[in-house]
Amino acid sequence: MLRLFTLLCLLALCAPLQAEILIYQPPEVADDPRNRYTLQLLQLALDKAGGDYRLQPAAKPMQQGRVLMELAQGRNVRVAWSMTSLEREAQLLPIRIPIYKGLIGWRLALIKSERRALLHEVRNLADLGRFNAGQGHDWPDTEILRGNALPVVGAPNYQSLFRMLALGRFDYFPRSLAEVWAEAEQQRAAGLVVEDSLALHYPSAVYFFVNPKDVALAAHIERGLELAIADGSFERLFQAFNGEYIERAQLGKRRILHLSNPLLPPQTPLQRKELWFQPQ
């Protein structure tokens, strides 16, 4: 019996540990192109930091506001990503490494193809204020634009914004360099295109967030991201997904309007230049 007990203990020690399931925010819509880079970066961080995690989306689609509420309450989601704000950092635990290197604050406009010249004469925020932007009603961007005296039409969900733009409910839909090109391709049949003369910029960061009690997980992800930054794999992944988009944007040929961000927390690591995209 002693030998059998010893053998069973040895077998238990040798058995592979089961991977820990890490539930992340589900896409708002099927085949959402915004998730691909983020998930690969999260997996890279987990791999760099070690440990055995298996990523799995939450069971049901959720809008961003619902995802963050579930995360804050410690239900159904363990990690999510979102643009940071004072309110979100008060409710959640941010991992303060901007996963898009601030690219989320470099904005180009989706417009209707028959209105290609819509913003060609815009030279300042007062000029831009003659037009209505469209944004999600609970997105930080909405408050940022309004804080710069720009009128915004809010929409209840992501997909409805494209339909509303196509129907002329607002004039333009500011999207980040990391999102706009894939979205324009998806919305080609609806007659939406990327405006070619103007760019908006405001300092902003998309972070991974966890529940405030999930300190160990936050430290694990942060360690993995820092290791990826140090060995260059973060930058290689960023360029693989975003380099073509940055080049297509041709920022050097656009008029750039700089906006303030009243929602940016003071802890934002703006002093770490290696964390931020800098246009040539």
Steps between C-alpha positions, in 0.01 A plus 500: 500500500787735582659430162167560324453827688852613407440412134174695491672804652776485239245473220315803637822700511589405145154571357483825299334790676172610344514838329323782680211634296521875454166642388532814290245742360305363206483682167207736458435349157614184325846519336570836662839600348586711807560190712770326299800712593391539861460128555836421344666762720330361811613148408853629439507660846373182665759290315784737593404501868467120518220305660231302325197697390240425237310799363127460456240762405202565725199298397274784385566810288505820707524870436805671647315651795362160601844338471655753737213469746537121506874536551455748785259260670728201450254310284542319167807697383853507644679720249378770263649786303371849456603862465590625843327779689489636853175315565621168364824509697298572815288188445751256351869410526686629193823355363653829393671398179314645197439196285452707182785737591253789499391427143141495621520879538605555138167529320390502138142554392270254335263690271250428224674455165290770332623751761873449451571874510305549824799590720740639239455858620527424873796686649418511871260367763252781433479388137456138605230604744265565209470123453358227722717205600362159588624295798382235742297667773713349781842533332758732658552648152153652517587705806842590355347638181231689690765635735660659194168664400434249220138383460449124532205274422503198732399152395404198712741254342796466267323357195224761501758777448577383146131481411437846646792648304376343178153645568642846562410517870841660557781623273812307593612213722851551648684167523853414606776413256489149643132456410396719212643311202351162585168667579499690171556171317212337688272796430589548134159378385337762723693772315732599786860610438794647693520880471835598344601844631462524878615322818404556861734428788452485874717320758332174597581146598331165470596275791431149613278519809425244770289499815661704781537183708681313220837652586705188423356472149566869435863460610537191280370676187706812573817293541435327168441829319818651644700195389348528151592869485856423610563227241326681214217250451237756606619743230518227236140395570387864505662564161369175352142606573524879478800595285307484174214706649741769618659517157162521324393786726777726361486723805772723356260606224202566726398801703512392864268648761620442856233454768532495877393194698332601828456131592869407495612385848815662641664156537512454121868418421549775242864539608588151370556590136553138396136425580354747251466523124680804361418598139796575278 
